Amino acid sequence: MSLYKTRGWRYILFFLVAVATLYFLYRVREVLYAFSFGGVMAYFLYRPVAALEKRGLKRVMAILLIYCLAIASLGALIYWIVPVTAAELGDLAKLYPHCVQDVQKLISQMDGISKPERLQIFIDHNLDQIETGIYNALQNFINTWYHLLNRILALIFAPILAFYILNDWEKIRDGFLNLLPPRGRVQLRSLCQEIDRIMAEFIKGYFLVAITVGLLTGALAAILGVPFPMIIGILAAITNLVPYFGPLLGGLPAVLLAWSVSLKLAIYMTLGIIIIQQLDANLFTPRVIGQKLGMHPLVIIFTLLAGGTLFGLWGIILALPAAAVLKVVLHWAHLKIAE
């Protein structure tokens, strides 16, 4: 009887410690952002650091070399791309008054056309909804940048924390594993290795597809003579990070910019974007991402829709990696139950 009482007190004590730990982490959640960013950076940099270490470099020197290469790449990016992009943004801003005048002219022409009363009510109602949607989108954009500025300190400290995490990667990993019994350590290590493999394949494929779509879209705009091809390509690459729905978001500004030149150019740009989207949906994404994750396209679409319904934009972006990890965990659990 005393044995059961002892176990019961252990469970109660474990529960109280877990609750207290979670409450403490919630109270210091602002501090955890820096460690979270640092952990993510360390995860992305661990593979190249390990590869350099295998070539004979010491861990510290490998980390510093990766940091120097990252700083040099960022500097080159700023030197070559930022001036061109800034110039295109300046020219794009000059088009804004003309776009406003064209929209106002179109609205005045529509107002001059006699329409049934119910149709007019329908148009007014939808115009109000569009205006509200634009306002909410701008407000969310401003709020996002405001929250980002509040966490700018976390972004500054993240590389420093990532350096220490990378330098003591094995010690930190073994410290967590030592909390488990020997058999549990082996099982957890095997599970984490499989998750790491899946995530590495997904991340490489994810960014490869986005960069490919961005390059194709920017090149298409440059060949057709659409204004601001650099901005169009960058925007297409960024929006393509939102699976399936991103290409539409990135293609719309390109078509509108082509339309500012001529309707014929807008039609050509639309056809080109449709071809790129079909290549993305039927060739790039299924081959590069779907095959790596081992998921049927219908499962991928359902996962994206479910993620968007539950968590909005972030749900769409994180749905596929979360589903891939869940698949690995469920497969591992099934094998354990079958044993």
C-alpha positions in Angstrom: 0.0 0.0 0.0 2.8 2.3 0.9 4.3 1.7 -2.6 1.1 2.9 -4.3 1.1 6.0 -2.0 4.7 6.7 -2.9 4.0 6.5 -6.6 0.9 8.7 -6.2 2.9 11.4 -4.5 5.5 11.2 -7.2 2.8 11.7 -9.9 1.4 14.6 -7.9 4.8 16.2 -7.4 5.6 15.7 -11.1 2.4 17.4 -12.1 2.9 20.3 -9.8 6.5 20.8 -11.1 5.3 20.7 -14.7 2.5 23.2 -14.0 4.9 25.5 -12.2 7.5 25.2 -15.1 4.9 26.0 -17.7 3.6 29.0 -15.7 7.2 30.3 -15.3 7.9 29.9 -19.0 4.6 31.8 -19.8 5.7 34.6 -17.5 9.1 34.9 -19.3 7.8 34.2 -22.8 9.3 37.5 -24.1 12.7 36.2 -23.1 12.1 32.9 -24.8 11.7 34.5 -28.2 15.5 35.1 -28.3 16.2 31.5 -27.4 13.6 30.3 -29.9 15.2 32.3 -32.7 18.6 31.2 -31.6 17.5 27.5 -31.6 16.0 27.8 -35.0 19.2 29.4 -36.4 21.3 26.7 -34.7 19.2 24.0 -36.3 19.6 25.5 -39.8 23.3 26.0 -39.4 24.2 22.7 -37.7 24.5 20.7 -40.9 26.9 23.1 -42.7 28.9 23.5 -39.5 29.1 19.7 -39.1 30.2 19.4 -42.8 33.0 21.9 -42.3 34.0 20.1 -39.0 34.4 16.8 -40.9 36.8 18.6 -43.3 39.1 19.3 -40.4 38.0 22.7 -39.1 37.4 23.1 -35.4 33.8 23.7 -34.3 34.4 27.4 -33.3 36.2 28.2 -36.5 33.5 26.4 -38.6 30.8 28.5 -36.9 32.7 31.7 -37.4 33.3 30.9 -41.1 29.6 30.2 -41.6 28.8 33.6 -39.9 31.3 35.4 -42.1 29.9 33.8 -45.3 26.4 34.7 -44.2 27.4 38.4 -43.6 29.3 38.5 -46.9 26.2 37.1 -48.7 23.9 39.5 -47.0 26.3 42.4 -48.0 26.4 41.3 -51.6 22.6 41.0 -51.6 22.3 44.5 -50.3 24.9 45.9 -52.7 23.5 44.3 -55.9 19.8 43.8 -55.3 18.7 46.5 -52.9 19.6 49.5 -55.2 17.7 47.9 -58.1 14.7 47.1 -56.0 14.7 50.5 -54.3 14.8 52.2 -57.8 11.9 50.0 -58.9 9.9 50.8 -55.8 10.5 54.5 -56.4 9.2 54.2 -59.9 6.3 52.2 -58.7 5.4 54.9 -56.2 5.2 57.4 -59.0 2.5 55.2 -60.7 0.3 55.4 -57.6 -1.4 58.7 -58.4 -2.1 57.6 -62.0 -3.6 54.3 -60.7 -5.8 56.3 -58.3 -7.0 58.5 -61.2 -7.7 55.5 -63.4 -9.8 53.8 -60.6 -11.7 57.0 -60.0 -12.3 57.4 -63.7 -13.6 53.8 -63.9 -15.8 54.4 -60.9 -17.3 57.6 -62.4 -18.0 55.8 -65.6 -19.8 53.0 -63.8 -21.8 55.5 -61.8 -22.9 57.0 -65.1 -24.4 53.7 -66.3 -28.0 53.1 -65.3 -28.3 49.9 -63.2 -31.1 48.1 -61.5 -31.6 49.2 -57.9 -30.7 45.8 -56.5 -27.6 45.6 -58.6 -26.5 49.0 -57.3 -27.0 47.9 -53.7 -25.0 44.7 -54.4 -22.1 46.8 -55.9 -22.1 49.3 -53.0 -22.1 46.5 -50.5 -19.2 44.7 -52.0 -17.2 47.9 -52.5 -17.7 48.5 -48.7 -16.4 45.0 -48.0 -13.4 45.5 -50.3 -12.6 48.8 -48.6 -12.9 47.2 -45.1 -10.7 44.2 -46.2 -8.0 46.6 -47.5 -8.1 48.6 -44.3 -7.9 45.4 -42.1 -5.0 44.1 -44.2 -3.1 47.3 -43.8 -3.8 47.3 -40.1 -2.6 43.8 -39.7 0.5 44.6 -41.6 1.3 47.5 -39.3 0.6 45.5 -36.2 2.9 42.7 -37.5 5.8 45.2 -37.9 5.0 46.7 -34.5 5.3 43.3 -32.8 8.4 42.6 -34.8 10.0 45.8 -33.6 9.1 44.9 -30.1 11.1 41.7 -30.5 14.0 43.2 -32.4 16.2 42.6 -29.3 15.5 38.9 -29.6 16.6 39.0 -33.3 19.8 40.8 -32.2 20.7 38.2 -29.6 19.7 35.2 -31.7 23.0 34.8 -33.5 24.9 35.0 -30.2 22.7 32.4 -28.6 22.9 30.2 -31.8 26.7 30.4 -31.5 26.7 28.9 -28.0 24.0 26.3 -28.9 26.0 25.2 -31.9 29.2 25.0 -30.0 27.7 22.9 -27.2 25.2 21.0 -29.5 26.0 17.5 -28.3 26.2 18.5 -24.6 22.7 20.1 -24.8 21.3 17.1 -26.7 22.8 14.6 -24.3 21.6 16.7 -21.3 18.0 16.3 -22.5 18.4 12.6 -23.4 19.9 11.9 -19.9 16.5 12.8 -18.4 15.2 9.5 -19.9 16.0 5.9 -19.1 18.6 4.2 -21.4 16.0 2.5 -23.6 14.0 5.7 -24.0 17.1 7.6 -25.1 17.7 5.2 -28.0 14.1 5.4 -29.1 13.9 9.2 -28.8 17.2 9.6 -30.7 15.9 7.4 -33.5 12.6 9.3 -33.7 14.4 12.7 -33.7 16.8 11.6 -36.4 13.8 10.6 -38.6 12.0 13.9 -38.0 15.2 15.8 -38.7 15.6 14.0 -42.0 12.1 14.7 -43.1 12.3 18.4 -42.0 15.7 18.8 -43.8 14.2 17.4 -47.1 11.1 19.5 -46.7 12.9 22.8 -46.1 15.3 22.3 -49.0 12.5 21.4 -51.4 10.3 24.2 -50.0 12.8 27.0 -50.7 14.0 25.4 -54.0 10.4 25.5 -55.3 9.9 29.1 -54.1 13.1 30.4 -55.7 12.4 28.6 -58.9 8.9 30.1 -59.2 10.3 33.5 -58.4 13.1 33.3 -61.0 10.7 32.1 -63.7 8.1 34.8 -62.9 10.7 37.6 -62.8 12.3 36.3 -66.1 8.9 36.2 -67.7 8.2 39.8 -66.7 11.6 40.9 -68.0 11.1 39.1 -71.3 7.6 40.5 -71.9 8.7 44.0 -70.9 6.5 44.3 -67.8 7.7 47.1 -65.4 9.6 46.2 -62.2 10.5 42.6 -63.0 12.8 42.4 -60.0 10.0 43.3 -57.6 7.6 40.8 -59.4 10.2 38.0 -59.1 10.9 38.7 -55.4 7.2 39.0 -54.6 6.4 35.7 -56.4 9.2 33.9 -54.5 8.0 35.2 -51.1 4.3 34.5 -51.7 5.1 31.1 -53.1 6.1 30.1 -49.6 2.4 29.9 -48.9 1.6 26.6 -50.7 -1.0 26.4 -53.4 -2.5 29.8 -52.6 0.7 31.8 -52.8 1.2 31.8 -56.6 -2.2 33.5 -57.0 -1.2 36.2 -54.5 2.1 36.8 -56.2 0.7 36.7 -59.8 -2.0 39.3 -59.3 0.4 42.3 -58.9 2.3 41.2 -62.0 -0.9 41.1 -64.0 -1.9 44.5 -62.7 1.4 46.0 -63.6 1.2 44.5 -67.1 -2.3 45.9 -67.4 -0.9 49.4 -66.6 1.0 49.1 -69.9 -1.6 47.4 -72.1 -4.4 44.8 -72.0 -2.5 42.6 -74.5 0.6 42.5 -72.2 -1.7 41.7 -69.2 -3.1 38.7 -71.2 0.4 37.4 -72.1 1.5 37.8 -68.4 -1.6 36.0 -67.2 -1.0 33.1 -69.6 2.6 32.9 -68.5 1.8 32.9 -64.8 -0.8 30.2 -65.4 1.8 28.0 -67.1 4.2 28.6 -64.2 1.5 27.8 -61.7 0.7 24.6 -63.5 4.3 23.6 -63.6 4.5 24.4 -59.8 1.3 22.5 -58.9 1.9 19.5 -61.2 5.6 19.2 -61.4 7.6 21.2 -58.9 5.6 20.8 -55.7 4.5 17.1 -56.1 8.0 16.0 -57.2 10.1 18.1 -54.8 7.9 18.3 -51.7 5.1 15.6 -52.1 7.5 12.8 -52.8 9.9 13.8 -50.1 7.1 13.8 -47.5 5.5 10.7 -48.9 2.0 12.4 -48.8 -0.7 12.1 -51.4 -1.7 15.4 -53.1 -5.2 15.2 -51.7 -3.8 14.8 -48.2 -1.6 17.8 -48.8 -4.6 20.0 -49.9 -6.7 18.8 -46.9 -3.8 19.6 -44.6 -3.4 23.1 -46.0 -7.1 23.9 -45.8 -7.4 22.5 -42.3 -4.4 24.5 -41.2 -5.8 27.7 -42.7 -9.2 27.2 -41.1 -7.7 26.6 -37.6 -4.8 29.0 -37.5 -5.1 31.3 -40.6 -2.0 32.2 -42.7 0.5 30.7 -40.2 -1.6 27.5 -40.2 -1.2 27.3 -44.0 2.5 27.9 -43.9 3.2 25.4 -41.0 0.6 22.8 -41.9 2.9 20.7 -44.1 5.9 20.4 -41.8 3.6 19.8 -38.8 1.8 17.0 -40.8 5.1 15.5 -41.8 6.3 15.4 -38.2 2.9 14.0 -37.1 3.2 11.3 -39.7 6.6 10.2 -38.4 5.4 10.2 -34.8 2.3 8.2 -35.6 4.3 5.7 -37.6 6.7 5.3 -34.7 3.9 4.9 -32.2 2.2 2.3 -34.5 5.4 0.3 -34.6 5.7 0.4 -30.8 2.1 -0.7 -30.3 2.6 -3.5 -32.8 5.6 -4.8 -30.9 
